[in-house]
């Protein structure tokens, strides 16, 4: 009896173990199926669609035209008889007009449609930049920079929103990183091309060429199939005086302190390097843009996996180091090192903050979230250009980059505060 009892118990044990093991196998198979389904869905969530390619190329050409004027406008103002203070105002007023128009652009993106806003902005940009070459004095140039800012505010607010519409939500960080490459590639060649061309052609020809690049962007943009917006008249009326998206405020504030540095570099670095007798300024912009592109190749995916906490402080620290190197600036080598650090830092931080600014916004508020984000971008560049014009005039160009380093340090402190509070 004992042996039979032992045999019966053993069969039961084996049966129990087999049932448990089979259940585990089925559970593991189910998890593998779910993972396979997730991986398959990610692979089918295509980023590089036909329309995404068009918005990528349109953004590239408009940014190329813009970047060609970025280091040459200060030289043009100087040729017209302007000083550092006037250079700061001419550069800065552009960003303030863009800033003022962005909230309106964000609202009509959700009412009039993406295509209307984008094409209108590109057209205004083309006409204003083309008119620069006919400026006989600083006053006319100043007014046309105001008009250019309106076109830039419409077009860049719309392009970011259009890209957001076209990118699969689960790949938004990666997709925005790719989209940002269009501007980064333009940045790699635009300033260098502008500085090279201005040595062999007139400013008038340079600005007309930049306008032609904007026209190319307009033609490409006309081929995009835009997302249709659902008009809700009650919602539109309720938000008539709506000027920002609250979910985008925190990343936008952080961006402001970062882009203040950009105003100092774009407006005064060519003049600063010339004053110090350091050549190769065009290589600075090229190295900066290459580093920017390299950082975009991994920063977007890192954001999708780990969020902004893995990106912001390391990226901002690189920017801080770059500003300190520029304040020192003993040689071309140090300038190129600063370009690489700034490129890696800015290329990591900017797309992460943009993805953060739109991810929490409701679907019908993506346009306003982008408008908020770029408004703070413009505000930082504009205040930086105007304030640094005064600082450079009274304290010297080196002081501009010390002030820039302080601004970046403040962004790090603000980020730590926001994270602890959340």
C-alpha positions as CSV (number, residue, x, y, z in Angstrom):
1,X,0.0,0.0,0.0
2,X,2.8,2.3,0.8
3,X,4.5,1.8,-2.6
4,X,1.2,2.4,-4.4
5,X,0.5,5.5,-2.4
6,X,4.0,6.8,-3.2
7,X,3.5,6.1,-6.9
8,X,0.1,7.9,-6.9
9,X,1.6,10.9,-5.2
10,X,4.5,11.0,-7.7
11,X,2.1,11.0,-10.7
12,X,0.1,13.8,-9.1
13,X,3.3,15.8,-8.4
14,X,4.5,15.3,-12.0
15,X,1.1,16.3,-13.3
16,X,1.0,19.4,-11.1
17,X,4.5,20.5,-12.2
18,X,3.7,19.9,-15.9
19,X,0.5,22.0,-15.6
20,X,2.5,24.8,-13.8
21,X,5.3,24.6,-16.4
22,X,2.8,24.6,-19.3
23,X,1.0,27.7,-17.8
24,X,4.3,29.5,-17.5
25,X,5.1,28.6,-21.1
26,X,1.8,30.0,-22.3
27,X,2.3,33.1,-20.2
28,X,5.8,33.6,-21.6
29,X,4.5,33.0,-25.1
30,X,1.8,35.6,-24.5
31,X,4.4,38.1,-23.3
32,X,6.6,37.3,-26.4
33,X,3.6,37.8,-28.6
34,X,2.8,41.2,-27.0
35,X,6.4,42.2,-27.4
36,X,6.5,41.1,-31.0
37,X,3.2,43.0,-31.7
38,X,4.7,46.1,-30.1
39,X,7.9,45.8,-32.1
40,X,5.9,45.2,-35.3
41,X,3.6,48.2,-34.6
42,X,6.7,50.4,-34.0
43,X,8.2,49.2,-37.3
44,X,5.0,50.0,-39.1
45,X,4.7,53.4,-37.5
46,X,6.6,55.0,-40.3
47,X,8.2,58.4,-39.8
48,X,9.5,59.1,-43.3
49,X,6.2,59.3,-45.1
50,X,5.8,61.3,-48.3
51,X,4.5,64.4,-46.5
52,X,7.2,64.2,-43.8
53,X,9.8,64.3,-46.5
54,X,8.2,67.4,-48.0
55,X,8.0,69.2,-44.7
56,X,11.6,68.2,-44.0
57,X,12.8,69.6,-47.3
58,X,10.7,72.8,-47.1
59,X,12.0,73.4,-43.6
60,X,15.6,72.8,-44.8
61,X,15.3,75.4,-47.6
62,X,13.6,78.1,-45.5
63,X,16.2,77.6,-42.8
64,X,19.1,77.7,-45.3
65,X,17.8,81.0,-46.6
66,X,17.5,82.3,-43.0
67,X,20.9,81.0,-41.8
68,X,22.7,82.6,-44.7
69,X,21.5,86.0,-43.4
70,X,22.2,85.3,-39.8
71,X,26.0,86.2,-39.7
72,X,25.7,88.6,-42.7
73,X,23.0,91.0,-41.3
74,X,25.4,92.4,-38.7
75,X,28.0,93.0,-41.4
76,X,25.3,94.7,-43.6
77,X,24.3,96.9,-40.7
78,X,27.9,97.8,-40.1
79,X,28.2,98.7,-43.8
80,X,25.2,101.0,-43.5
81,X,26.9,102.8,-40.7
82,X,25.5,101.1,-37.6
83,X,27.3,100.3,-34.3
84,X,27.0,97.3,-31.9
85,X,23.9,98.7,-30.3
86,X,22.1,99.1,-33.6
87,X,23.2,95.6,-34.7
88,X,21.6,94.3,-31.5
89,X,18.3,96.1,-32.2
90,X,18.1,95.1,-35.9
91,X,18.7,91.4,-35.0
92,X,16.5,91.5,-31.9
93,X,13.4,93.2,-33.4
94,X,13.0,90.3,-35.8
95,X,12.5,87.9,-33.0
96,X,10.1,90.2,-31.1
97,X,7.8,90.5,-34.1
98,X,7.9,86.7,-34.5
99,X,7.1,86.4,-30.8
100,X,4.1,88.7,-31.0
101,X,2.6,86.8,-33.9
102,X,3.1,83.3,-32.6
103,X,0.0,83.1,-30.3
104,X,-2.2,84.3,-33.1
105,X,-0.5,81.8,-35.5
106,X,-1.1,79.0,-32.9
107,X,-4.8,79.8,-32.7
108,X,-5.5,80.0,-36.5
109,X,-3.6,76.8,-37.0
110,X,-6.5,75.1,-35.3
111,X,-9.2,77.2,-37.1
112,X,-7.9,78.1,-40.6
113,X,-5.7,75.1,-41.1
114,X,-2.0,74.2,-41.3
115,X,-1.5,74.9,-45.0
116,X,-3.0,78.4,-44.9
117,X,-0.7,79.5,-42.0
118,X,2.4,77.8,-43.4
119,X,2.2,79.1,-46.9
120,X,1.3,82.6,-45.8
121,X,4.3,82.7,-43.5
122,X,6.6,81.5,-46.3
123,X,5.3,84.1,-48.7
124,X,5.9,86.9,-46.2
125,X,9.4,85.6,-45.5
126,X,10.3,85.5,-49.2
127,X,9.1,89.1,-49.9
128,X,10.8,90.6,-46.8
129,X,14.2,89.0,-47.3
130,X,14.2,89.9,-51.0
131,X,13.6,93.5,-50.0
132,X,16.7,93.7,-47.8
133,X,18.9,94.2,-50.8
134,X,17.1,97.4,-51.7
135,X,17.6,98.9,-48.2
136,X,19.4,102.3,-48.5
137,X,19.3,102.9,-44.7
138,X,18.9,101.2,-41.4
139,X,15.4,102.4,-40.8
140,X,14.0,100.6,-43.9
141,X,16.0,97.5,-43.0
142,X,14.6,97.7,-39.4
143,X,11.0,97.8,-40.8
144,X,11.6,94.8,-43.1
145,X,13.1,92.8,-40.3
146,X,9.8,93.4,-38.4
147,X,7.9,92.0,-41.5
148,X,10.4,89.1,-41.8
149,X,9.7,88.2,-38.1
150,X,5.9,88.0,-38.9
151,X,6.6,85.5,-41.7
152,X,9.1,83.6,-39.6
153,X,6.6,83.4,-36.7
154,X,3.9,82.0,-38.9
155,X,6.0,79.5,-40.9
156,X,8.1,78.0,-38.0
157,X,5.0,77.7,-35.7
158,X,3.2,75.9,-38.5
159,X,6.1,73.7,-39.6
160,X,6.6,72.3,-36.1
161,X,2.9,71.6,-35.7
162,X,2.7,69.9,-39.2
163,X,5.7,67.7,-38.3
164,X,4.0,66.8,-35.0
165,X,0.8,65.8,-36.9
166,X,2.8,63.5,-39.2
167,X,5.0,61.7,-36.7
168,X,3.6,58.6,-34.9
169,X,3.0,59.5,-31.2
170,X,5.2,56.7,-29.8
171,X,8.1,57.9,-31.9
172,X,7.6,61.6,-31.4
173,X,11.0,62.2,-29.7
174,X,12.8,60.4,-32.5
175,X,10.7,62.0,-35.2
176,X,11.2,65.5,-33.9
177,X,14.9,64.8,-33.7
178,X,14.9,63.9,-37.4
179,X,12.8,66.9,-38.3
180,X,15.2,69.1,-36.4
181,X,18.0,67.8,-38.7
182,X,16.5,69.7,-41.5
183,X,17.3,73.0,-39.7
184,X,20.6,71.6,-38.5
185,X,21.8,70.7,-42.0
186,X,20.9,74.2,-43.1
187,X,22.8,75.5,-40.2
188,X,25.9,73.5,-41.2
189,X,26.0,75.2,-44.6
190,X,24.0,78.4,-44.3
191,X,26.3,80.7,-42.3
192,X,29.4,79.4,-44.1
193,X,27.7,79.8,-47.5
194,X,26.5,83.3,-46.6
195,X,29.9,84.5,-45.4
196,X,31.6,83.0,-48.4
197,X,29.2,84.5,-50.9
198,X,29.3,88.0,-49.4
199,X,33.0,88.1,-50.3
200,X,32.3,87.6,-54.0
201,X,28.8,89.0,-54.5
202,X,26.9,92.0,-53.2
203,X,24.6,92.0,-50.2
204,X,21.7,92.6,-52.7
205,X,22.5,89.5,-54.6
206,X,22.9,87.5,-51.4
207,X,19.5,88.5,-50.1
208,X,17.8,87.7,-53.4
209,X,19.4,84.3,-53.4
210,X,18.1,83.7,-49.9
211,X,14.6,84.8,-51.0
212,X,14.8,82.2,-53.9
213,X,15.6,79.5,-51.3
214,X,12.4,80.6,-49.5
215,X,10.5,80.3,-52.7
216,X,11.7,76.8,-53.1
217,X,10.4,76.0,-49.6
218,X,7.0,77.5,-50.6
219,X,6.7,75.2,-53.7
220,X,7.6,72.1,-51.7
221,X,5.1,73.1,-49.0
222,X,2.3,73.4,-51.6
223,X,2.6,69.7,-52.2
224,X,1.9,68.6,-48.6
225,X,-1.4,67.0,-47.7
226,X,-2.2,68.8,-44.5
227,X,-4.3,67.5,-41.6
228,X,-7.8,68.9,-41.7
229,X,-8.9,70.8,-38.6
230,X,-12.3,70.5,-37.0
231,X,-13.7,74.0,-36.4
232,X,-15.5,74.5,-33.1
233,X,-16.8,78.0,-33.1
234,X,-17.6,78.0,-29.3
235,X,-14.1,76.9,-28.5
236,X,-12.6,79.5,-30.8
237,X,-14.7,82.2,-29.2
238,X,-13.8,81.0,-25.7
239,X,-10.1,81.1,-26.6
240,X,-10.2,84.4,-28.4
241,X,-7.5,85.9,-26.2
242,X,-5.6,82.7,-25.7
243,X,-1.9,83.3,-26.0
244,X,-0.2,80.2,-24.6
245,X,-0.5,76.5,-23.8
246,X,-0.1,76.0,-20.1
247,X,1.4,72.4,-20.5
248,X,4.3,73.9,-22.5
249,X,5.3,76.6,-20.1
250,X,8.0,74.8,-18.1
251,X,10.0,73.5,-21.0
252,X,9.6,76.8,-22.8
253,X,10.9,78.8,-19.8
254,X,14.0,76.5,-19.7
255,X,14.4,77.1,-23.5
256,X,14.4,80.9,-23.0
257,X,17.5,80.8,-20.8
258,X,19.3,78.5,-23.3
259,X,18.4,80.6,-26.4
260,X,19.7,83.8,-24.8
261,X,23.1,82.4,-25.6
262,X,22.2,82.0,-29.3
263,X,21.5,85.8,-29.6
264,X,25.1,86.5,-28.5
265,X,26.7,84.0,-30.9
266,X,24.6,84.8,-34.0
267,X,25.0,88.6,-33.6
268,X,28.4,89.2,-32.3
269,X,30.7,86.1,-32.6
270,X,31.9,87.1,-36.2
271,X,32.8,90.6,-34.9
272,X,34.3,89.2,-31.7
273,X,36.6,86.8,-33.5
274,X,37.6,89.5,-36.0
275,X,38.5,91.9,-33.1
276,X,40.7,89.2,-31.6
277,X,42.3,88.4,-35.0
278,X,41.0,84.9,-35.0
279,X,40.1,83.6,-38.5
280,X,37.9,80.7,-39.6
281,X,34.6,81.9,-38.2
282,X,32.8,80.0,-40.9
283,X,34.3,76.7,-39.6
284,X,32.7,77.5,-36.2
285,X,29.2,77.4,-37.6
286,X,30.1,74.2,-39.6
287,X,31.5,72.3,-36.6
288,X,28.6,73.5,-34.5
289,X,26.1,72.2,-37.0
290,X,27.9,68.8,-37.4
291,X,27.9,68.3,-33.7
292,X,24.2,69.3,-33.6
293,X,23.4,66.7,-36.2
294,X,25.3,64.0,-34.4
295,X,23.5,64.7,-31.2
296,X,20.2,64.4,-32.9
297,X,21.0,60.9,-34.0
298,X,20.7,59.6,-30.5
299,X,19.1,62.3,-28.3
300,X,15.5,61.7,-29.7
301,X,15.6,58.0,-29.0
302,X,17.1,58.6,-25.6
303,X,14.2,61.0,-24.8
304,X,11.6,58.4,-25.9
305,X,13.2,55.8,-23.6
306,X,14.2,57.8,-20.6
307,X,12.6,61.3,-20.9
308,X,14.1,64.7,-20.4
309,X,15.8,63.9,-17.1
310,X,18.5,61.9,-19.0
311,X,19.1,64.8,-21.4
312,X,18.7,68.3,-20.0
313,X,21.3,68.7,-17.3
314,X,24.1,67.0,-19.4
315,X,23.2,69.0,-22.4
316,X,23.0,72.3,-20.6
317,X,26.3,71.6,-18.9
318,X,28.0,71.3,-22.3
319,X,26.5,74.7,-23.4
320,X,27.7,76.3,-20.2
321,X,31.3,75.0,-20.9
322,X,31.1,76.3,-24.5
323,X,30.1,79.8,-23.2
324,X,33.1,79.9,-20.8
325,X,35.4,78.9,-23.6
326,X,34.1,81.7,-25.9
327,X,34.6,84.2,-23.1
328,X,38.2,83.1,-22.9
329,X,38.8,82.6,-26.7
330,X,42.6,82.6,-27.1
331,X,42.7,80.8,-30.4
332,X,40.8,79.2,-33.3
333,X,41.2,75.8,-31.7
334,X,39.3,76.9,-28.5
335,X,36.6,78.4,-30.7
336,X,36.2,75.1,-32.6
337,X,36.0,73.2,-29.3
338,X,33.3,75.6,-28.1
339,X,31.4,75.0,-31.4
340,X,31.5,71.2,-30.8
341,X,30.3,71.5,-27.2
342,X,27.6,74.0,-28.0
343,X,26.4,71.8,-30.9
344,X,26.2,68.6,-28.8
345,X,24.5,70.5,-25.9
346,X,22.0,72.5,-27.9
347,X,21.2,69.6,-30.3
348,X,20.3,67.4,-27.3
349,X,18.4,70.0,-25.3
350,X,16.3,71.8,-27.9
351,X,14.4,68.7,-29.4
352,X,13.9,67.2,-26.0
353,X,12.3,70.4,-24.7
354,X,10.2,70.7,-27.8
355,X,8.9,67.1,-27.5
356,X,8.2,67.7,-23.8
357,X,6.3,70.9,-24.6
358,X,3.8,69.1,-27.0
359,X,3.5,65.7,-25.3
360,X,1.1,66.7,-22.6
361,X,-0.9,69.1,-24.7
362,X,-4.4,68.0,-26.0
363,X,-4.6,67.1,-29.7
364,X,-6.4,70.4,-30.5
365,X,-3.7,72.3,-28.6
366,X,-0.6,71.0,-30.3
367,X,-0.4,74.2,-32.5
368,X,-0.6,76.5,-29.5
369,X,2.0,74.3,-27.6
370,X,4.4,74.8,-30.5
371,X,3.6,78.5,-30.6
372,X,4.4,78.8,-26.9
373,X,7.6,76.9,-27.3
374,X,8.9,79.0,-30.2
375,X,7.7,82.2,-28.6
376,X,10.1,81.6,-25.7
377,X,12.8,80.6,-28.3
378,X,12.3,84.0,-30.0
379,X,12.2,85.9,-26.7
380,X,15.5,84.4,-25.6
381,X,17.2,85.2,-28.9
382,X,15.7,88.7,-29.1
383,X,16.5,89.7,-25.5
384,X,20.0,88.2,-25.9
385,X,20.8,90.1,-29.1
386,X,19.6,93.5,-27.7
387,X,21.0,93.1,-24.2
388,X,24.3,91.8,-25.5
389,X,24.5,94.7,-27.9
390,X,24.6,97.0,-24.9
391,X,27.0,94.7,-22.9
392,X,29.3,94.4,-25.9
393,X,29.3,98.2,-26.4
394,X,30.1,99.1,-22.8
395,X,32.0,96.1,-21.4
396,X,33.4,94.3,-24.5
397,X,32.5,91.2,-26.4
398,X,34.0,88.8,-23.9
399,X,31.5,89.9,-21.3
400,X,28.7,88.7,-23.6
401,X,29.6,85.1,-23.1
402,X,30.1,85.4,-19.4
403,X,26.5,86.7,-19.2
404,X,25.5,83.8,-21.5
405,X,27.1,81.3,-19.1
406,X,25.2,82.8,-16.2
407,X,21.9,82.4,-18.1
408,X,22.6,78.7,-18.8
409,X,23.4,78.2,-15.1
410,X,20.1,79.7,-14.2
411,X,18.3,77.2,-16.5
412,X,20.0,74.3,-14.7
413,X,18.8,75.7,-11.3
414,X,15.3,76.2,-12.6
415,X,15.2,72.7,-14.0
416,X,16.3,71.2,-10.6
417,X,13.6,73.3,-8.9
418,X,10.9,72.1,-11.3
419,X,11.9,68.4,-11.0
420,X,11.9,68.6,-7.2
421,X,8.5,70.3,-7.1
422,X,7.0,67.8,-9.5
